[in-house]
Amino acid sequence: MTERAAIDRRAFFRGAGAAAASLAAGLAAPAIAQARPRVVVVGGGAGGATAAKYLLRHGADLDVVMIEANRIYVTPFTSNLYLGGLKPHAALEYGYDNLIGRGVRPIFATVSEVDRAARRVWLADGTAVGYDRLVLSPGIDFVWDAVPGYSQAAAETMPHAWRGGAQVALLKRRLDAVPDGGTIVMLAPPNPYRCPPAPYERVCMMALSLQRRGVKNARIVILDAKDHFAMQPLFSDGWDRHYTGMVEWQPPEIHGGIKAVDPKAMTVTTDLETIKAALVNVIPPQVAGELGHAAGLTDASGFCPVDAGTMKSLIDPYVHVIGDAAIGGDFPKSGFAANNEAKNAAMVIRHELLGERLLPVRFTNHCWSTIAPDDAVKNGARYVPKDGTITMLDPYTSQRDEPPELRAKQAREAVGWYRGMTTDMFG
Ligand SMILES: Cc1cc2nc3c(=O)[nH]c(=O)nc-3n(C[C@H](O)[C@H](O)[C@H](O)COP(=O)(O)OP(=O)(O)OC[C@H]3O[C@@H](n4cnc5c(N)ncnc54)[C@H](O)[C@@H]3O)c2cc1C
């Protein structure tokens, strides 16, 4: 056994208390015949952490095992504010002590395989963990080769910074090194992708950072895969007011398609031109986290189809898929949505395994985007399950001519939302 494997097994059994007696019998089989049914949650991010917590909301009547690759989760949400210098990296970091205190048993390891027939998952070290219900919240993966010249290795030079972690700190270091006259190129992804307004909020925060450093004549070129984007009039107005002349947005009909990126030369070639850049932020097209595909739970969209009322996989009723890996209608891929979906899945699982009451399903999503300090916009809606899919009701969005006081209030709301949401997930 490797040292890492030994650590993971010890960590698991520390959580498991005295029940460490039989690895094979204790972990490998589903636990329905035992005192407490076992729910395995894969992923300890926005969706997974919420699910693990809410599965134990009414007491330790379930055996909840959360398997997460990293001991510290770095929230992708509000990572743009870190780029803009509006919050420190440490304020994005969350551990799992509170969840452990609530009875969640963590295993810090990577799940390499799901054996759906036997209802167990396999860890990279060869340990099997059986389940009665599986909740998958593995986030997103990238279609790496959709951008010619881009790859996992290229991301070390041209960071995506779209899954939190070390990539965000790398992007910040590169941003802080952009010189006078330097060009930043962002490749913005096609739909559907994680957090629709976030690339454009990121542009605001990169521009703010350049401005605050006093970088002269820098510009940010967005090469978009889309013809239009979320809250476009609000962002365009914000760029004109706060970052005059710095931001240039090109839809496909202008750039004509991305022909290649070259991480060595730091160039991006489109049908129109080759741009030499000081920083390239490639946000590639997205699909469900790799485990969704490996488990055979994805469809032609690359995401995992689910029943909107229960978040159950349409392919396997013992598996609930939540968060960005799921696809099931109008609900956007956001931390807010993942948190809603996790609570719903937890309620359905507690109903099925423990006979607890089912309440009507209500989803909401509100998303704040910071254009500049004291200038934030927002959009949102309610969502209901209808004919198996998630349908949007009552959408709203900020207006261009809002007074500054309202924008400042929305900026404060965004801070409060983050505090409340991360407490709900990890507290
Ligand atoms: C720049 C940016 C800004 C954003 N802003 C907002 C915002 O303002 N509001 C909002 O609501 N949302 C926002 N989001 C979106 C939000 O971050 C995601 O929608 C949310 O994190 C999705 O949660 P998840 O649980 O699906 O995935 P994640 O939070 O990514 O969690 C997935 C977890 O699964 C783990 N994992 C994956 N595979 C395995 C495996 N095989 N074994 C073990 N562990 C595994 C990963 O390590 C990870 O911790 C933003 C995103 C970005 C990039």
The ligand as a Gaussian input file, in Angstrom:
#p B3LYP/6-31G(d) Opt

LIG

0 1
 C      -14.948000      32.510000     -11.840000
 C      -16.186000      31.857000     -11.306000
 C      -17.121000      32.615000     -10.616000
 C      -18.294000      32.013000     -10.132000
 N      -19.192000      32.792000      -9.459000
 C      -20.329000      32.222000      -8.978000
 C      -21.273000      33.021000      -8.266000
 O      -21.101000      34.233000      -8.082000
 N      -22.382000      32.410000      -7.779000
 C      -22.608000      31.076000      -7.951000
 O      -23.635000      30.575000      -7.480000
 N      -21.730000      30.293000      -8.642000
 C      -20.605000      30.834000      -9.150000
 N      -19.695000      30.054000      -9.840000
 C      -20.033000      28.641000     -10.149000
 C      -19.733000      27.662000      -9.007000
 O      -18.387000      27.745000      -8.622000
 C      -20.041000      26.242000      -9.485000
 O      -21.287000      26.232000     -10.133000
 C      -20.069000      25.271000      -8.311000
 O      -18.793000      25.228000      -7.721000
 C      -20.527000      23.887000      -8.757000
 O      -20.489000      22.991000      -7.676000
 P      -20.162000      21.434000      -7.911000
 O      -20.344000      20.763000      -6.605000
 O      -20.916000      20.957000      -9.090000
 O      -18.632000      21.425000      -8.363000
 P      -17.342000      21.902000      -7.550000
 O      -17.681000      22.986000      -6.613000
 O      -16.290000      22.156000      -8.579000
 O      -16.923000      20.641000      -6.687000
 C      -16.506000      19.440000      -7.290000
 C      -15.598000      18.713000      -6.301000
 O      -15.505000      17.348000      -6.685000
 C      -14.188000      16.893000      -6.478000
 N      -13.996000      15.759000      -7.374000
 C      -14.194000      15.724000      -8.718000
 N      -13.965000      14.492000      -9.186000
 C      -13.636000      13.724000      -8.118000
 C      -13.277000      12.346000      -7.975000
 N      -13.219000      11.520000      -9.038000
 N      -12.962000      11.891000      -6.751000
 C      -12.998000      12.723000      -5.661000
 N      -13.331000      14.033000      -5.749000
 C      -13.641000      14.515000      -6.958000
 C      -13.329000      18.110000      -6.803000
 O      -12.059000      18.028000      -6.174000
 C      -14.193000      19.268000      -6.281000
 O      -13.843000      19.632000      -4.955000
 C      -18.512000      30.626000     -10.335000
 C      -17.560000      29.862000     -11.002000
 C      -16.409000      30.469000     -11.499000
 C      -15.395000      29.650000     -12.251000

